[in-house]
Amino acid sequence: MAFFNGLVMSESAAQRRWRPSLPLDKLIFVLPAAAVTYLVVPPLALLLISTFRSTADRLPFEPGPWILSNYATVFTSSETYFLFQNSLLYALCTVLSALTIAVVLVWLIERTDLPGRNLLFTLVLIPLAIPGLIKAIGWSLLASPRIGAVNVALRNLLGTSGDLGPLNIYSLPGIIFVSTLSNVPPMALMISGSFRSFDPALEEASEASGASRSQTQRLVTLPLLRPALYAAFIYYLADLLDDFQIPAVLGLNAGVRVLSTKIFLATRPVSGLPDYGLASGYAMVLFSVAMVLILLYRRMERTHHRFAVITGKGYRPRRIHLGAGKHVALAGIGLYLLLAAILPVLILLWTSLQPFFTVPSAEGVGRLTLANYRGLWGMSQFKQAALNTGLVALIVASATMLLSTLTAWMAQRGRFWGSSVPDTLTFVNTAVPSVVFGLAVMFVYLSFPVLPIYGTVWILVIAFTTRYLTYSTRLMGGAVVQIHQELEEASHTSGASSWTTFRRITLPLLFPSFLNGWLWVAVHALREATIAVMLMTPANVVLGALIWERFQEGGEHGPVAAMSILVMAASFLLTFIGRKTLLREPTY
């Protein structure tokens, strides 16, 4: 009690009722802080330490000299700058192309008289349900230079000789293409609110002054939407600099390398021992760049108020009349859906029903079989991976949401110094690339066998939970803000403890947001591959890592496609059940 008395700041009489008076109340404040600190700080600290250790033949905490040669190797090697150039080119081209497509799609849906706008926006978001790993595998079957279905069709259509091309998905342009298709939906979600709430009176004033529609869009609309567009650009640039799944699937075997795949190869070399120190050096490059970008993103968020265009006056959204252009717009949206969702899913479904890979044809219809799906149930590794995936998703979703709810509640309601520190730590975690974080978690549990969880599903639970804390804490923070403190103060006035108030008042009111976050985390845990691959062992393999492993081995297109279809089906089913639950009327 004395500890908290020393921390509590000056408060009003109502606020003093929040001071924890029971051991259980104290745990509400202590446990989230301790848990978040444990999850976030040790991996980052050990990752930094390992950059100063010689780890070519040992782990970071084994006896050995402290060195600077890892940084010397990283910053003096021409390979580093080549890899950074590739990573930057990949991230920049993907962000620019995906953001351009997202702006066009959102503008068509939110600002024009296109019919069925709500349905169209839902359709645009469908590719979001297809994991990047699976989409990359689908496009490898579509545009592989030799056996890709699209390439075979193009060669037959054009009558060209040879058995290669004309498309090559195993190239940097191919990787950018697939990544662009994957990133359009989340970018559209991020910027759609700004387009939807734009006051058209500003555009009308511009046109009344003699400006053409194109001049108005260029000189009025886009500048006022600039904060949202810049924020999306910076956030996804940081996110794509560390992207692993699509560059690894399409570029690893083709020799197209970026920094994230270099880190992976340093920890899992084809031959020889892993060099964790060198991998950590490359990881710190990615982390530093991502941290700068994320801080820039946060700074930009704080200046958004300068671009506010909606005031207390009412405004009427104005729809731009497209006329005959509606058909062109609908065709463009259809083309995007064809490339981003329909073709990859269809080729995976076709491949999963074939005894061996072949391009779709009339003859292939006669060979349709469920043998690949039956074979999965006879594969012990698949059964173990499916069990591990379900267990990890269930535990991670529950643990993440409970911890993020307590963290967000403490940040908003805590009346003592340091109450917002755990929330800040979850934000710092945003700048840690997934492949880097997987490496950092590996260091912790390889170096400290006191907690012998390396190689078990529990290390995945810890890693996934830490990774998803950023999103879930932001989500629950917004939900806590919406609950007025007078409800909790009334509970305290009636003699209820902080724990009782949280359990009986706050948590039921937060349940819709809690369930929404639980659903998001569970679906992402079902499909997670990057961290799972970094921490993969025979005992803790999950479906995402198994799909990756079998695809990299080659020659198992049918089983890989069948597993991919099952993962997508599970994600769709979980999302459908969750949305049905969310749509029910609350009972409180």
C-alpha positions as CSV (number, residue, x, y, z in Angstrom):
1,M,0.0,0.0,0.0
2,A,2.9,2.3,0.8
3,F,4.3,1.8,-2.6
4,F,1.1,3.0,-4.3
5,N,0.7,5.9,-1.8
6,G,4.1,7.1,-3.0
7,L,3.1,6.9,-6.6
8,V,-0.4,8.4,-6.5
9,M,-0.5,12.0,-7.7
10,S,-2.8,14.8,-6.4
11,E,-6.4,13.8,-7.0
12,S,-9.9,15.0,-6.4
13,A,-12.1,13.3,-3.9
14,A,-13.7,11.2,-6.6
15,Q,-10.4,10.2,-8.1
16,R,-9.0,9.1,-4.7
17,R,-11.6,6.3,-4.8
18,W,-9.4,4.7,-7.5
19,R,-6.5,4.1,-5.1
20,P,-6.1,0.3,-4.8
21,S,-6.9,-0.9,-1.3
22,L,-6.9,-4.6,-1.7
23,P,-4.2,-7.0,-2.9
24,L,-6.4,-8.0,-5.9
25,D,-6.8,-4.3,-6.8
26,K,-3.1,-3.9,-6.8
27,L,-2.7,-6.8,-9.2
28,I,-4.8,-4.9,-11.7
29,F,-2.0,-2.3,-11.9
30,V,1.0,-4.5,-11.3
31,L,0.3,-7.4,-13.6
32,P,-0.2,-5.6,-16.9
33,A,2.9,-3.5,-16.3
34,A,5.0,-6.5,-15.4
35,A,3.7,-8.7,-18.3
36,V,4.1,-6.0,-21.0
37,T,7.6,-5.2,-19.7
38,Y,8.6,-8.8,-19.7
39,L,7.2,-9.4,-23.2
40,V,8.7,-6.3,-24.9
41,V,11.9,-5.3,-23.2
42,P,14.0,-8.5,-22.9
43,P,13.8,-9.5,-26.6
44,L,14.8,-5.9,-27.7
45,A,17.6,-5.7,-25.1
46,L,19.0,-9.1,-26.0
47,L,18.8,-8.3,-29.7
48,L,20.9,-5.1,-29.1
49,I,23.4,-7.0,-26.9
50,S,23.8,-9.7,-29.5
51,T,25.0,-7.1,-32.1
52,F,28.1,-6.6,-29.9
53,R,28.9,-10.3,-29.5
54,S,30.8,-12.8,-31.6
55,T,28.1,-15.3,-32.3
56,A,29.4,-17.2,-35.3
57,D,29.7,-20.3,-33.2
58,R,27.8,-19.4,-30.0
59,L,24.7,-17.8,-28.5
60,P,24.7,-14.2,-27.5
61,F,24.9,-14.9,-23.8
62,E,27.5,-17.6,-23.9
63,P,31.1,-16.6,-22.8
64,G,32.8,-14.6,-25.6
65,P,34.3,-11.3,-26.5
66,W,32.5,-8.0,-27.0
67,I,33.1,-6.8,-30.5
68,L,32.1,-4.2,-33.1
69,S,32.9,-6.4,-36.1
70,N,29.2,-7.2,-36.7
71,Y,28.5,-3.5,-37.3
72,A,31.7,-3.2,-39.3
73,T,30.6,-6.1,-41.5
74,V,27.1,-4.7,-42.0
75,F,28.1,-1.2,-42.8
76,T,31.2,-1.9,-44.9
77,S,29.7,-4.7,-47.0
78,S,28.5,-3.7,-50.4
79,E,25.9,-6.4,-50.0
80,T,24.2,-4.4,-47.2
81,Y,23.6,-1.4,-49.4
82,F,22.4,-3.6,-52.2
83,L,20.0,-5.4,-49.9
84,F,18.8,-2.1,-48.5
85,Q,18.4,-0.7,-52.0
86,N,16.2,-3.7,-52.9
87,S,14.2,-3.4,-49.7
88,L,13.6,0.3,-50.2
89,L,12.8,-0.1,-53.9
90,Y,10.4,-2.9,-53.0
91,A,8.7,-0.9,-50.2
92,L,8.5,2.4,-52.2
93,C,7.1,0.8,-55.4
94,T,4.6,-1.3,-53.5
95,V,3.4,1.6,-51.3
96,L,3.1,4.0,-54.3
97,S,1.3,1.6,-56.5
98,A,-1.0,0.2,-53.8
99,L,-1.8,3.6,-52.4
100,T,-2.6,4.9,-55.9
101,I,-5.0,2.0,-56.5
102,A,-6.6,2.4,-53.1
103,V,-7.1,6.2,-53.6
104,V,-8.8,5.5,-57.0
105,L,-11.0,2.7,-55.5
106,V,-12.0,4.7,-52.4
107,W,-12.7,7.8,-54.5
108,L,-15.0,5.9,-56.8
109,I,-16.9,4.3,-53.9
110,E,-17.1,7.3,-51.6
111,R,-17.2,10.3,-53.9
112,T,-19.1,9.2,-57.1
113,D,-22.6,7.9,-57.9
114,L,-21.3,4.4,-58.6
115,P,-24.2,1.9,-57.9
116,G,-23.9,-0.6,-55.0
117,R,-21.2,1.3,-53.1
118,N,-21.5,-0.6,-49.8
119,L,-21.3,-4.0,-51.6
120,L,-18.4,-2.8,-53.7
121,F,-16.4,-1.6,-50.6
122,T,-17.0,-5.0,-49.0
123,L,-15.8,-6.8,-52.2
124,V,-12.7,-4.6,-52.3
125,L,-11.8,-5.8,-48.8
126,I,-12.2,-9.5,-49.6
127,P,-8.5,-9.9,-50.6
128,L,-7.7,-8.9,-47.0
129,A,-8.8,-12.4,-46.0
130,I,-6.1,-14.1,-48.1
131,P,-2.7,-14.2,-46.3
132,G,0.2,-12.8,-48.2
133,L,2.0,-16.2,-48.0
134,I,-1.0,-18.0,-49.7
135,K,-1.5,-15.2,-52.2
136,A,2.2,-15.5,-53.2
137,I,1.9,-19.3,-53.6
138,G,-1.2,-18.8,-55.7
139,W,0.6,-16.4,-58.0
140,S,3.6,-18.6,-58.2
141,L,1.2,-21.2,-59.7
142,L,-0.3,-18.6,-62.0
143,A,2.8,-16.9,-63.3
144,S,5.7,-19.3,-62.9
145,P,7.8,-18.8,-66.0
146,R,7.6,-22.5,-67.0
147,I,4.4,-24.0,-65.5
148,G,2.3,-21.0,-64.6
149,A,-1.3,-21.2,-65.8
150,V,-1.3,-17.6,-67.1
151,N,2.0,-18.1,-68.9
152,V,0.8,-21.3,-70.6
153,A,-2.4,-19.6,-71.7
154,L,-0.4,-16.6,-73.0
155,R,2.0,-18.8,-74.9
156,N,-0.9,-20.7,-76.5
157,L,-2.7,-17.5,-77.3
158,L,0.3,-15.8,-78.8
159,G,1.6,-18.9,-80.5
160,T,5.1,-18.3,-79.1
161,S,7.7,-21.0,-79.1
162,G,9.7,-22.2,-76.0
163,D,8.5,-23.1,-72.6
164,L,9.4,-20.0,-70.6
165,G,7.5,-16.7,-70.0
166,P,6.4,-14.2,-71.0
167,L,5.8,-13.4,-67.3
168,N,8.2,-14.1,-64.5
169,I,6.7,-13.8,-61.0
170,Y,10.1,-14.8,-59.5
171,S,11.5,-11.3,-59.9
172,L,11.4,-8.0,-58.1
173,P,8.6,-6.6,-60.3
174,G,6.7,-9.8,-59.7
175,I,7.1,-9.5,-55.9
176,I,6.0,-5.8,-56.1
177,F,3.0,-6.8,-58.1
178,V,1.7,-9.4,-55.7
179,S,2.5,-7.3,-52.6
180,T,0.6,-4.4,-54.2
181,L,-2.5,-6.6,-54.6
182,S,-2.2,-7.6,-50.9
183,N,-1.8,-4.1,-49.5
184,V,-4.6,-2.2,-51.4
185,P,-7.4,-3.3,-48.9
186,P,-5.7,-2.2,-45.7
187,M,-4.7,1.1,-47.3
188,A,-8.3,1.6,-48.5
189,L,-9.5,1.0,-45.0
190,M,-7.0,3.5,-43.6
191,I,-7.9,6.4,-46.0
192,S,-11.6,5.7,-46.6
193,G,-12.8,7.8,-43.6
194,S,-11.1,10.9,-44.9
195,F,-12.8,10.6,-48.3
196,R,-16.2,9.9,-46.7
197,S,-16.1,12.9,-44.4
198,F,-14.8,15.5,-46.8
199,D,-16.9,18.6,-47.0
200,P,-17.9,19.1,-50.7
201,A,-18.6,22.8,-50.2
202,L,-14.9,23.5,-50.6
203,E,-14.9,21.8,-54.0
204,E,-18.1,23.7,-55.0
205,A,-16.5,27.0,-54.1
206,S,-13.5,26.1,-56.2
207,E,-15.6,25.3,-59.3
208,A,-17.7,28.4,-58.7
209,S,-14.5,30.4,-59.0
210,G,-13.9,28.9,-62.5
211,A,-11.7,26.0,-61.8
212,S,-12.3,22.8,-63.7
213,R,-13.1,19.5,-62.0
214,S,-9.6,18.2,-62.5
215,Q,-8.0,21.4,-61.2
216,T,-10.3,21.2,-58.1
217,Q,-9.3,17.7,-57.4
218,R,-5.6,18.5,-57.8
219,L,-5.5,21.9,-56.0
220,V,-8.3,21.5,-53.3
221,T,-9.2,17.9,-52.7
222,L,-5.8,16.2,-52.7
223,P,-4.0,18.8,-50.5
224,L,-6.8,18.6,-47.9
225,L,-6.5,14.8,-47.9
226,R,-2.8,14.9,-47.7
227,P,-2.4,14.1,-44.0
228,A,-4.3,10.8,-44.4
229,L,-2.4,9.9,-47.6
230,Y,1.0,10.8,-46.0
231,A,0.1,8.8,-42.9
232,A,-0.8,5.7,-44.9
233,F,2.4,6.1,-47.0
234,I,4.7,6.4,-44.0
235,Y,3.0,3.6,-42.0
236,Y,3.0,1.1,-44.8
237,L,6.5,2.1,-45.9
238,A,7.7,1.1,-42.5
239,D,5.6,-2.1,-42.6
240,L,6.9,-3.2,-46.0
241,L,10.6,-2.6,-45.3
242,D,10.5,-5.7,-43.1
243,D,8.0,-7.7,-45.2
244,F,9.1,-11.3,-45.3
245,Q,6.4,-13.7,-46.6
246,I,5.9,-12.5,-50.2
247,P,9.7,-11.7,-50.9
248,A,10.6,-15.1,-49.4
249,V,8.1,-17.1,-51.3
250,L,8.8,-15.5,-54.7
251,G,12.4,-14.3,-54.3
252,L,14.3,-16.6,-52.0
253,N,14.9,-19.5,-54.5
254,A,15.3,-17.0,-57.4
255,G,18.1,-15.1,-55.7
256,V,16.0,-11.9,-55.2
257,R,17.0,-10.9,-51.7
258,V,15.9,-8.1,-49.3
259,L,17.1,-7.4,-45.8
260,S,14.3,-9.5,-44.2
261,T,15.3,-12.6,-46.2
262,K,19.0,-12.0,-45.4
263,I,18.2,-12.0,-41.7
264,F,16.4,-15.3,-42.1
265,L,19.2,-16.9,-44.1
266,A,21.7,-15.7,-41.5
267,T,19.8,-17.6,-38.8
268,R,18.9,-20.6,-41.0
269,P,21.8,-21.0,-43.4
270,V,21.7,-23.7,-46.1
271,S,25.1,-24.9,-44.8
272,G,27.2,-24.1,-41.8
273,L,26.3,-22.6,-38.4
274,P,23.9,-19.6,-37.9
275,D,25.5,-16.2,-37.2
276,Y,23.1,-14.6,-34.8
277,G,25.4,-11.5,-34.3
278,L,25.5,-10.7,-38.0
279,A,21.7,-11.3,-38.2
280,S,21.2,-8.9,-35.3
281,G,23.3,-6.2,-37.0
282,Y,21.1,-6.4,-40.1
283,A,18.0,-6.5,-37.8
284,M,19.1,-3.2,-36.1
285,V,19.3,-1.5,-39.5
286,L,15.7,-2.5,-40.2
287,F,14.6,-1.6,-36.6
288,S,16.3,1.9,-36.8
289,V,14.7,2.8,-40.1
290,A,11.3,1.5,-39.0
291,M,11.5,3.4,-35.7
292,V,12.2,6.7,-37.5
293,L,9.3,6.2,-39.8
294,I,6.9,5.2,-37.0
295,L,7.9,8.3,-35.0
296,L,7.3,10.4,-38.1
297,Y,3.9,8.8,-38.5
298,R,3.0,9.6,-34.8
299,R,4.1,13.2,-35.3
300,M,2.0,13.5,-38.4
301,E,-1.0,12.2,-36.5
302,R,-0.7,15.0,-34.0
303,T,-0.9,17.7,-36.7
304,H,-4.1,16.3,-38.4
305,H,-6.2,18.9,-36.7
306,R,-4.8,21.6,-38.9
307,F,-6.6,20.0,-41.9
308,A,-10.0,19.7,-40.3
309,V,-12.7,20.7,-42.7
310,I,-15.9,19.5,-40.9
311,T,-17.2,22.1,-38.4
312,G,-20.5,22.4,-36.5
313,K,-22.2,23.4,-39.7
314,G,-24.1,20.6,-41.5
315,Y,-22.7,19.4,-44.8
316,R,-24.1,17.4,-47.6
317,P,-21.9,14.8,-49.3
318,R,-21.8,15.4,-53.1
319,R,-21.6,12.5,-55.5
320,I,-19.7,13.1,-58.8
321,H,-21.8,11.9,-61.7
322,L,-19.8,9.4,-63.7
323,G,-22.2,8.9,-66.6
324,A,-20.9,6.2,-69.0
325,G,-17.7,6.1,-66.9
326,K,-19.5,3.9,-64.5
327,H,-18.9,0.9,-66.7
328,V,-15.2,1.6,-66.9
329,A,-15.1,2.0,-63.1
330,L,-16.9,-1.2,-62.5
331,A,-14.7,-3.0,-64.9
332,G,-11.6,-1.7,-63.1
333,I,-12.9,-2.8,-59.8
334,G,-13.7,-6.2,-61.3
335,L,-10.2,-6.5,-62.7
336,Y,-8.7,-5.8,-59.3
337,L,-10.8,-8.4,-57.6
338,L,-9.9,-10.9,-60.4
339,L,-6.2,-10.4,-59.8
340,A,-6.2,-10.0,-56.0
341,A,-8.6,-12.7,-55.0
342,I,-10.4,-14.7,-57.7
343,L,-7.5,-16.0,-59.7
344,P,-5.2,-17.0,-56.8
345,V,-8.0,-18.8,-54.9
346,L,-9.2,-20.6,-58.1
347,I,-5.8,-21.9,-59.0
348,L,-5.2,-23.0,-55.4
349,L,-8.6,-24.8,-55.4
350,W,-7.9,-26.4,-58.8
351,T,-4.4,-27.6,-57.7
352,S,-5.8,-29.0,-54.4
353,L,-8.2,-31.2,-56.4
354,Q,-5.6,-32.5,-58.8
355,P,-3.4,-35.6,-58.3
356,F,-0.5,-33.6,-59.7
357,F,-0.1,-30.0,-60.8
358,T,-1.5,-29.2,-64.2
359,V,-2.9,-26.0,-65.8
360,P,-6.7,-25.9,-65.8
361,S,-8.1,-27.7,-68.8
362,A,-11.1,-29.8,-69.9
363,E,-9.0,-33.0,-69.5
364,G,-8.2,-32.0,-65.9
365,V,-11.8,-31.9,-64.9
366,G,-11.9,-35.7,-65.2
367,R,-9.0,-36.0,-62.8
368,L,-10.7,-34.0,-59.9
369,T,-10.1,-35.8,-56.6
370,L,-10.1,-35.2,-52.9
371,A,-7.0,-37.3,-52.5
372,N,-4.9,-34.3,-51.3
373,Y,-7.4,-33.5,-48.6
374,R,-7.6,-37.1,-47.5
375,G,-3.8,-37.3,-47.5
376,L,-3.6,-34.4,-45.1
377,W,-5.5,-36.3,-42.5
378,G,-3.1,-39.2,-42.9
379,M,-0.1,-36.9,-42.4
380,S,0.9,-36.8,-38.7
381,Q,2.8,-33.5,-39.1
382,F,-0.4,-31.8,-40.5
383,K,-2.5,-33.1,-37.6
384,Q,0.1,-31.7,-35.1
385,A,0.2,-28.4,-37.0
386,A,-3.6,-28.1,-37.1
387,L,-3.8,-28.8,-33.4
388,N,-1.0,-26.4,-32.6
389,T,-2.6,-23.7,-34.8
390,G,-6.0,-24.0,-33.1
391,L,-4.5,-24.0,-29.6
392,V,-2.2,-21.1,-30.3
393,A,-4.9,-19.0,-31.9
394,L,-7.3,-19.6,-29.0
395,I,-4.8,-18.8,-26.2
396,V,-3.1,-15.9,-28.0
397,A,-6.5,-14.2,-28.8
398,S,-7.6,-14.5,-25.2
399,A,-4.3,-13.6,-23.6
400,T,-3.7,-10.7,-25.9
401,M,-7.1,-9.1,-25.5
402,L,-7.1,-9.5,-21.7
403,L,-3.7,-8.0,-21.4
404,S,-4.4,-5.2,-23.8
405,T,-7.7,-4.4,-22.1
406,L,-5.9,-4.1,-18.7
407,T,-3.1,-2.1,-20.2
408,A,-5.5,0.3,-22.0
409,W,-7.6,0.7,-18.9
410,M,-4.6,1.4,-16.7
411,A,-3.3,4.0,-19.2
412,Q,-6.6,5.8,-19.3
413,R,-7.7,5.4,-15.6
414,G,-4.4,5.0,-13.7
415,R,-3.7,7.9,-11.3
416,F,-0.1,7.2,-10.6
417,W,3.3,7.8,-12.2
418,G,4.1,5.3,-14.9
419,S,0.5,4.1,-15.5
420,S,0.9,4.7,-19.2
421,V,4.4,3.1,-19.6
422,P,3.1,-0.3,-20.6
423,D,0.9,1.3,-23.3
424,T,4.0,3.2,-24.6
425,L,6.0,-0.1,-24.7
426,T,3.4,-1.7,-26.9
427,F,3.7,1.3,-29.3
428,V,7.5,0.8,-29.4
429,N,6.9,-2.7,-30.5
430,T,5.3,-1.4,-33.7
431,A,8.7,-0.5,-35.0
432,V,10.1,-4.0,-34.6
433,P,9.8,-5.9,-37.9
434,S,8.2,-9.4,-37.6
435,V,11.3,-11.2,-38.8
436,V,13.5,-9.2,-36.3
437,F,11.1,-9.9,-33.5
438,G,11.1,-13.6,-34.2
439,L,14.9,-13.5,-34.0
440,A,14.8,-11.5,-30.7
441,V,12.4,-13.9,-29.0
442,M,14.6,-16.8,-30.2
443,F,17.6,-15.2,-28.4
444,V,15.7,-14.8,-25.1
445,Y,14.6,-18.4,-24.8
446,L,17.8,-20.0,-26.2
447,S,19.9,-17.9,-23.8
448,F,17.9,-18.4,-20.7
449,P,16.8,-22.1,-20.3
450,V,15.3,-21.3,-16.9
451,L,12.0,-21.1,-18.8
452,P,12.4,-24.1,-21.1
453,I,9.8,-23.2,-23.7
454,Y,12.0,-22.9,-26.9
455,G,10.7,-25.4,-29.4
456,T,7.3,-25.6,-27.8
457,V,4.0,-23.9,-28.8
458,W,4.4,-21.6,-25.7
459,I,7.1,-19.7,-27.3
460,L,4.7,-19.0,-30.2
461,V,2.0,-17.9,-27.8
462,I,4.4,-15.4,-26.2
463,A,5.7,-14.2,-29.5
464,F,2.3,-13.8,-31.1
465,T,0.8,-12.2,-28.0
466,T,3.6,-9.6,-27.9
467,R,3.3,-8.9,-31.7
468,Y,-0.5,-8.3,-31.6
469,L,-0.5,-6.1,-28.4
470,T,0.1,-2.9,-30.5
471,Y,-3.2,-3.2,-32.4
472,S,-5.3,-4.6,-29.6
473,T,-4.1,-2.0,-27.1
474,R,-4.9,0.8,-29.5
475,L,-8.3,-0.7,-30.1
476,M,-9.2,-1.1,-26.4
477,G,-7.8,2.3,-25.6
478,G,-10.3,3.9,-27.9
479,A,-13.1,1.8,-26.3
480,V,-12.1,2.8,-22.7
481,V,-12.2,6.5,-23.6
482,Q,-15.8,6.1,-24.7
483,I,-16.9,4.9,-21.2
484,H,-17.5,7.9,-18.9
485,Q,-15.8,7.7,-15.6
486,E,-18.9,8.5,-13.7
487,L,-20.1,4.9,-14.1
488,E,-17.0,3.6,-12.4
489,E,-17.0,6.4,-9.8
490,A,-20.6,5.4,-8.9
491,S,-19.4,1.9,-8.4
492,H,-16.6,3.0,-6.1
493,T,-19.0,5.2,-4.2
494,S,-21.1,2.2,-3.5
495,G,-18.1,0.5,-1.9
496,A,-17.0,-1.7,-4.8
497,S,-13.3,-2.4,-5.2
498,S,-11.3,-1.5,-8.4
499,W,-11.3,-5.2,-9.5
500,T,-15.0,-5.6,-8.9
501,T,-15.7,-2.4,-10.8
502,F,-13.6,-3.5,-13.7
503,R,-15.1,-7.0,-13.8
504,R,-18.8,-6.0,-13.3
505,I,-19.0,-2.6,-15.0
506,T,-16.1,-1.8,-17.3
507,L,-15.5,-5.2,-18.9
508,P,-19.2,-5.9,-19.9
509,L,-19.3,-2.4,-21.5
510,L,-16.1,-3.1,-23.4
511,F,-17.2,-6.6,-24.6
512,P,-18.1,-5.6,-28.2
513,S,-14.7,-4.1,-28.8
514,F,-13.1,-6.9,-26.9
515,L,-14.8,-9.5,-29.1
516,N,-13.9,-7.6,-32.2
517,G,-10.2,-7.5,-31.2
518,W,-10.3,-11.2,-30.2
519,L,-11.6,-12.0,-33.6
520,W,-8.9,-10.0,-35.3
521,V,-6.1,-11.6,-33.3
522,A,-7.4,-15.1,-33.7
523,V,-7.7,-14.8,-37.5
524,H,-4.1,-13.4,-37.7
525,A,-2.8,-16.0,-35.4
526,L,-4.3,-18.7,-37.6
527,R,-2.4,-17.4,-40.6
528,E,0.8,-16.1,-39.0
529,A,3.9,-17.4,-40.9
530,T,6.8,-15.0,-40.5
531,I,7.4,-15.4,-36.7
532,A,6.3,-19.1,-36.9
533,V,8.9,-19.8,-39.5
534,M,11.6,-18.0,-37.5
535,L,10.8,-20.1,-34.4
536,M,9.8,-23.3,-36.1
537,T,10.8,-26.7,-34.7
538,P,9.2,-30.2,-35.3
539,A,7.3,-29.9,-32.0
540,N,5.8,-26.4,-32.5
541,V,5.0,-26.3,-36.2
542,V,1.8,-24.5,-37.1
543,L,0.0,-24.4,-40.5
544,G,1.5,-21.2,-41.7
545,A,5.1,-22.6,-41.1
546,L,4.1,-26.0,-42.5
547,I,2.8,-24.4,-45.7
548,W,6.0,-22.4,-46.1
549,E,8.2,-25.5,-45.4
550,R,6.4,-27.8,-47.9
551,F,6.3,-25.1,-50.6
552,Q,10.0,-24.4,-50.2
553,E,10.8,-28.1,-50.5
554,G,8.9,-28.1,-53.9
555,G,7.1,-30.9,-55.6
556,E,4.1,-30.9,-53.2
557,H,1.8,-28.4,-54.9
558,G,-1.4,-30.4,-54.2
559,P,-1.0,-30.7,-50.4
560,V,0.3,-27.1,-50.1
561,A,-2.8,-25.9,-52.0
562,A,-5.1,-28.0,-49.9
563,M,-3.6,-26.6,-46.7
564,S,-3.9,-23.1,-48.0
565,I,-7.6,-23.6,-48.9
566,L,-8.2,-25.0,-45.4
567,V,-6.5,-22.0,-43.7
568,M,-8.6,-19.6,-45.8
569,A,-11.8,-21.5,-45.0
570,A,-11.0,-21.5,-41.3
571,S,-10.4,-17.7,-41.4
572,F,-13.6,-17.0,-43.3
573,L,-15.6,-19.3,-40.9
574,L,-14.1,-17.6,-37.8
575,T,-14.8,-14.2,-39.2
576,F,-18.4,-15.1,-40.1
577,I,-19.1,-16.5,-36.7
578,G,-17.5,-13.6,-35.0
579,R,-19.4,-11.0,-37.0
580,K,-22.7,-12.8,-36.3
581,T,-21.9,-12.6,-32.6
582,L,-21.0,-8.9,-32.8
583,L,-24.3,-8.1,-34.6
584,R,-26.4,-9.5,-31.7
585,E,-28.0,-7.0,-29.4
586,P,-26.0,-6.5,-26.1
587,T,-27.7,-7.8,-23.0
588,Y,-26.4,-5.3,-20.5
